[in-house]
Amino acid sequence: MKFLASYIMKGRMQAMAVASSLALLSLLVPPVSIVSSATVALVTLRRGWYEGLLVLLSACVAAAILGVIVLGNYQFAFGYALILWLPVWLLSIVLREGRHLSLAIEISSVLGALAILGFYLFTQNPAVYWQSILNIMIEPMMQASDAPIEQVKQTIAMLAKYMTGILATGSVTGLLLGLLLARWWQANLYNPGGFGVEYLSLRMPSRFTITTVCVFIVAVVAGGVISEIAWNIGIILFMLYAFIGTAIAHAVISATKAKRFLLPIFYMLIFVVPHLVVPVAIIGLSDTWLNLRKNIKPPSSI
C-alpha cells in the first residue's frame, strides 16, 4: 500500500490513472472504490485543493473514456465523481485546512444529512419508493424459498422507511474510509506514526454530541415524516460514533500487555458480530463527557 501511495504522489498522471482505473474496477469489486477516492484525497491533503481538483477532473475524463471502451457508456464516471470524488475532495480540504479529523467527520455528517433531506424533498414518498424496489429485488428469492410471504412483506415495509439513511450511511462510511486511508498514506510517507496518534485520540466536540442526542429525541418524540427523517439521519450519526468508539477501544486495548492478541480479536468480532457496533457507538457517544482516554497515551503507530 505504501508503494501505491508513493506512485500516486509521483505526479498528476499517475494519480489520475490509479483513480480512474480503480473506479472502473470497483464496479466488479465495490470496496476498491475506497482506494480510488483515497487517491484524490491524498493528492489534495498533500498538494492542496487546486492540484486535487485537477486530479479529480482528469480522473473523471479518463474514467469516462474507459467506460466507453469497456462498458459502452460514460455516465458512470460522472456519477462516480459526484458521489465519491467530489465529497472526498471537499473533506480533504477541510482536513488539510482545519487539521482535525473530528471537523471532517462533522462535515461528512452534514453532507449525509443534506443528501437525506434532498431525497425527501424531491421524492414524494421515499418509503413507498424503496418498498417497490425491494419487492422487485426480493421477488426471485421469494419464489425460490418457502419463507412466509406476509412476514417478509412486513420486514420490507419496515426496512423501506430507513433505506435512505442506510444508503447515505454506506456512502458516508466509504468517504470516511477513503479519507482515513489517504491520511494513513500521508503519514507513512511524510510523518511516520502521525496517523496513529491522530486517529486514536479522535474525539467529537460537545456541540456535535448534543446535536446527535437531539436528533434521536426528535426521532422518538415526533411522528410521521419528521420522525422518519430524524431516524434516517440518526443512522449516519450512529455510524460516525462507531468510528469514535472503535478508536477508543483500540487505544484502551493498546495500553494492555495482550494487545497483540486482543486487537485482532476485537476487529474480527466487529465484522463477525455486527450487533457489537451498538455498544461501541455508545462508548463513542459517551466519551464526549467521560473522556475515557484521559489516562491513556495513544500509541505512536497504527
Residue pairs with C-beta under 8 A, 6 or more apart in sequence:
1 185
2 185
2 188
2 189
4 18
4 35
4 185
5 42
5 185
5 186
5 188
5 189
6 189
7 14
7 18
8 14
8 15
8 18
8 39
8 42
8 43
8 185
9 15
9 42
9 43
9 46
9 189
12 43
12 51
12 54
12 55
12 58
13 58
15 39
15 40
15 42
15 43
15 55
15 59
16 55
16 58
16 59
16 62
17 62
18 35
18 36
18 39
19 36
19 37
19 39
19 40
19 55
19 56
19 59
19 62
19 63
19 85
20 59
20 60
20 62
20 63
20 66
20 77
21 66
22 32
22 33
22 35
22 36
22 39
23 33
23 36
23 59
23 63
23 76
23 77
23 80
23 84
24 63
24 66
24 67
24 70
24 71
25 32
26 32
26 33
26 36
27 71
27 76
33 80
33 84
33 174
33 178
34 174
34 177
34 178
34 181
35 178
35 181
36 80
36 84
36 85
36 178
37 84
37 85
37 88
37 174
37 175
37 178
37 179
38 88
38 178
38 179
38 181
38 182
38 185
39 55
39 59
39 182
40 52
40 55
40 56
40 59
40 85
40 88
40 89
40 92
41 52
41 88
41 89
41 91
41 92
41 178
41 179
41 181
41 182
41 183
42 182
42 185
42 186
43 51
43 52
43 55
44 51
44 52
44 53
44 55
44 89
44 92
44 93
44 96
45 52
45 92
45 95
45 96
45 182
45 183
45 186
46 186
46 190
48 96
49 89
49 93
49 96
52 89
52 92
52 93
53 89
56 81
56 85
56 86
56 89
59 81
59 85
60 77
60 78
60 80
60 81
60 85
61 77
63 76
63 77
63 80
63 81
64 74
64 77
64 78
65 74
66 77
67 73
67 74
67 75
67 76
67 77
68 74
83 171
84 171
84 174
84 175
84 178
87 108
87 111
87 171
87 175
88 175
88 178
88 179
88 182
90 107
90 111
91 104
91 107
91 108
91 175
91 176
91 179
92 179
92 182
94 103
94 104
94 107
95 101
95 103
95 104
95 179
95 183
98 104
101 180
101 183
101 198
101 199
101 202
102 202
102 203
102 204
102 205
102 208
104 176
104 179
105 176
105 202
105 204
105 240
105 243
106 204
106 205
106 208
108 172
108 175
108 176
108 179
108 240
109 172
109 208
109 236
109 237
109 240
111 172
111 175
112 168
112 169
112 171
112 172
112 233
112 236
113 233
113 236
115 168
115 171
116 164
116 165
116 168
116 229
116 232
116 233
116 236
117 229
119 126
119 164
120 126
120 164
120 225
120 229
123 129
126 163
126 164
126 228
127 157
127 160
127 161
127 163
127 228
128 160
129 160
130 159
130 160
130 161
130 163
130 164
131 156
131 157
131 160
134 156
134 159
134 160
134 163
135 156
138 152
138 156
142 149
142 152
161 228
161 231
162 231
162 232
162 235
164 232
165 231
165 232
165 233
165 234
165 235
165 236
166 235
168 232
168 235
168 236
169 235
169 236
169 239
172 236
172 239
172 240
173 239
176 240
176 243
180 199
183 195
183 198
183 199
184 195
184 302
186 195
187 193
187 194
187 195
187 196
187 198
188 195
192 301
193 300
193 301
195 302
196 298
196 299
196 300
196 301
196 302
197 298
197 299
197 300
199 247
199 302
200 247
200 250
200 251
200 254
200 293
200 298
200 299
200 302
201 247
201 251
201 293
201 298
202 243
202 244
202 247
203 244
203 287
203 288
203 291
203 293
204 240
204 241
204 244
204 284
204 287
204 288
205 288
206 288
206 289
208 288
209 285
209 288
209 289
212 234
212 237
212 241
212 285
213 285
215 230
215 233
215 234
215 237
216 230
216 234
216 237
218 226
218 227
218 230
219 227
219 230
219 231
219 234
220 227
221 227
222 230
238 281
239 281
240 284
241 281
241 282
241 284
241 285
242 277
242 280
242 281
242 284
243 284
244 281
244 283
244 284
244 285
244 287
245 279
245 280
245 281
245 282
245 283
245 284
245 285
245 287
246 270
246 280
246 284
247 284
248 283
248 284
248 287
248 292
248 293
249 266
249 280
249 283
250 263
250 266
250 302
251 293
251 296
251 298
251 299
252 292
252 293
252 296
253 259
253 262
253 263
253 266
254 263
254 296
254 298
254 299
255 296
255 297
256 262
269 276
270 276
270 277
270 280
283 292
286 292
287 293
